[in-house]
Amino acid sequence: MSADAPAGQTAAANANPNGPTEETVLAVEHFTDRLFRFRITRPRSFRFRSGEFVMIGLMKDDGKPLLRAYSVASPSWDEELEFYSIKVPDGPLTSRLEAIQPGDKVLLGRKPTGTLVLDALTPGKRLYMFSTGTGFAPFASLVRDPDTYERYEQVIVTHTCRDVAELTYSKNLIAALKDDPLVGEMVDGKLTLYATTTRQPSERMGRITSLIESGQLFSDLGVPPLDPTTDRAMMCGSMEMIQDLKALMLKAGLTEGSNAAPAEFVIEKAFAG
């Protein structure tokens, strides 16, 4: 972790011990005109579980913080914090956030939370992570966490976007895991990325809900249909996608879980994008 991160705090944070800290941007990578990722320093005191989200933002001209919920895309063991963001031209935060450069300052909330954590699921054999767009972010964290592979025999990440270029982040990250010193040997034979597009022609097309309903998802992967005795699921994306997927989970006999009552599937209600 950054040695000087704890010292870099906003005036608001100094006045309010529960206020956000001010962190330094370390790297920025733009994938398309709609998507980018960035990494910032991590305070020594910042603790989170892989899959959780936290408030991220910038200081407004009036000296007040502008914050939005962002899933942490880096795993809990990482010494830095990574985030995956959409760009919204007229978005109060993202229209400014997309312009950040290494060395700039970003506000980081102090209290990570969320339901897309392994502890919110009961033990199972196969873990599905269903995502659309930047909803892949919490799964970018979880697929880099050794605990994921210690708990499940098979991990299937689905990522659906409009265009092929929007799948770059997930494809590059998953491909690089085989050389990861921490989980490289664990992912071999266990982790699968099932990527689809809905607009631009690609190797595999279709909304994940349609691919589940038709059975094509299971046929392509060579696995049986959803079964509450063996399968667990997490989902993050647009509210429409989450609602449709939830209906399919319930139809298959899976029960929704939470931190307080672990079960067969969990959704991230704080995220939509």
N, C-alpha and C positions, 0 to 999 in steps of 0.2 A: 504494500500500500504506500501511497505517497507520503513521504515524511512530513511535508509541509501542509498537507490537506487540512488537518484539524485547525490550523491557525487561520486559514483563509475563510472568514465568515463575514456575512453581510452585516451592515449596521443594524438591520432589523433582527438578525439572528442574535447579535450581541445584546439587544434590548429584550429579546424574547428567547429564552433557552429552548423553546419548542419550535422556533422558527427555522426556516431552511438555512443550510450552509451554502457557502459560495465555493464552487469547485471549478477547476481549470479544465478546459477542453484539450484533450491530448491528440485526438485524431478524428477526421471526418471523411467519409466516403459516400459519394453520390452514385446511385445505381441507375436511376432514371430521373425524369423531370418531376416525378412524384414521390420517389423513395430515397432515403439516405440513412446512414447509421453514423453514430458518433460515440466516442469514448471519453470519459472524464475521470478525474481523480476520485479516489474512494477514501473517505475519512476512516481513520482507525476504528472509530466507535460505531460505524455503520454495519449492521448485521441484518441479513435477510435469508430467507429460504428460496432456493431455486424455484422460479415460477411466479414469484410475487411481483407486485407493482409498487411504485412510489411516485410522489409528486415531483415533477420536473418543471423548470420554468426560467423566466428571465425577469429582470427588474424593469418595470414600466417607467416612463418619463416622469410620472408623478411620485416616484420613489416607493411604489407599492409592488409587491411580487405578483406576477401572473403565472399561475401554476396549473398543470394538467397531469392526469394520471398516465404514467408510462410503465409498461412492463420492463423489468430489468432483463436484458438479453444475455448478459454474462452470467456464468454460474456463481454460486455462492462463495466458491474458493478463490475467484479471480481478484487480483489486487487492484484492478480498475473496474469501472462500471461502464457497460455498453448499452446503448439504446437504439432501437430501430424505429424510424419515424416516417410518417407520410407528410407530404408538402401540400398545404392548402393555401392557394393564392391569397384569399381574403381571411384566412384563419388568424385570430388575434395573436396566438403564440407561434404556430408553425410557419407563418409567413416571415417571422423574424428569426426563428430558430434555424431555418434552413440556410441562413447566411453565416452561421457561426464558423469560426476558424480556430485552429490550434492556438492556444494562448488566451482565448476569450473565456469569460466566466459564465457559468450556468448555475442556477439555483437547484439544490437537491433537498427534498423533504427528509425528515428524520425518521418517519414511521412507515416502513414497508408493510404491506398486507396483501391479501388476496386468497382466492380459493384454488388456484391452479398449482397446488403443491401435493407432493406424494402422500403426505400424511392425511390428506382429505379423502383418500381412496382406500378401500379394503384390499387385502392381498389378492392377486390374480396372476394369470399366466401371461396375458398379452395386453399391452398398453397402447391405445390409440391416442394420438394428439391431432385433432382436427383444427385446421387453421385456414383463414383467408386473409390476404393482404398482410398488413403489419401485425396481424394476430399471430404470426409465427414467432414473434419476439419472446414470449415466455418459454416456448419450446426450444428456442436457441439456447436458453439457460439450462433447461432440463436435460437436453441430449448431451450436454457437456458435464453432467453431474454423475459421478460413479454410482451413486445410490440408485439411480434409475435402472441401471443394468443389474444391480444386485437384487432388485425387487422383482424384475420381470424377465421372462425368457425371450420375449419378442417385443420390440418397440417399433410402432408404425407411425410415421409423421406424414400427414397429408397437408399439402399446401396448394391452395387454389387462388389464382390471380387472373386478371383479364388477359395480360400479355406475357410472352415468354421472358422478356427482360425483367419483369417484376419477380421472377422466380430466382434471380441471380443470387441474392443473399442466402436463401435457404440451400440452394444447390451447392454453392461454394463452401458454406459452413459444414454441411454434412459430408461432402467429399474430403474435406481437410481432416475430419475426425480420425480417419484411419492412421494418421501420422501423429495424433495427439499423444503426448507422453503419459497422460493420466488415464484416458479412456480408450486409447487406440486399440488395445487388445480386446477390450470389453465389447466394443461395438461390432466387431467382426461376426457376421452371421446373425446378429441380433437386431440391428437398426436398418430400417428401410424408409426411404423418402418416396412418397407417392405424390408427384406434382402434376397438376392439371391446369389448363387454361380454359377460359370461358368465351374469349373473343378471338384472339389470334390463333390460327391453326398451329397445332403442335403435336408431339408424339402421342399425348394423351389429353383428351378434352372432356369437359363436362363439370357440372357442379357436383360437389362431393355428395350432397343429399341424393341427387339423381343416381349416382354411381352406387350408392348404398342400396337404394330402393330396387334398382335393376339387378343387383347382385354382382355387377361387373367388378366392383372394388375387391370383393372376396375372391372372385375368379382370377383376377389379375395377380393377386398376392398369394394365391394358393392356400387360403385359410378358410375355415368354416364361417358361416354367418355369425353375427353378434350373439353372444351367449353370456348371461349374467354370472354363470359359474366360473368362467375363465377370463372374460374380457372386461377391461376397465377403459374409461375414456375421459379425455379432457377436450374442451373446445374453446376457441377464442377467435373472434372475428366480428362481422357485422351482426346486429341484433336479429335481422331476418334469418341469417344462417344459423345462429345459435338456437332460435326458436324452432326452426325446422329440424335441426339435429336433435334437439331435446325430445321432440315428438317421436323421432325414430328410435332414440334410446329407450324411451318409455315403452314403445310398442314392442321392442325386443326383450322387455322384462328387466331392464336395468333401472336402478333407483338413484336419484340425485343425492349426492353427498355434500358435506361441508366440513370445515375445520372442527366443528362441534360434534358432527355425526357423520363419520366417513361412510361412503357407500361405493356404488359402481361407476358413477360418472360425476364430473364437476364442470361448471361453466364459469367464465369470468364476466360477471355482470357489470364491472366498472369499465369495460373496454368495448368500443364499437368503432370499427374502421377497416 
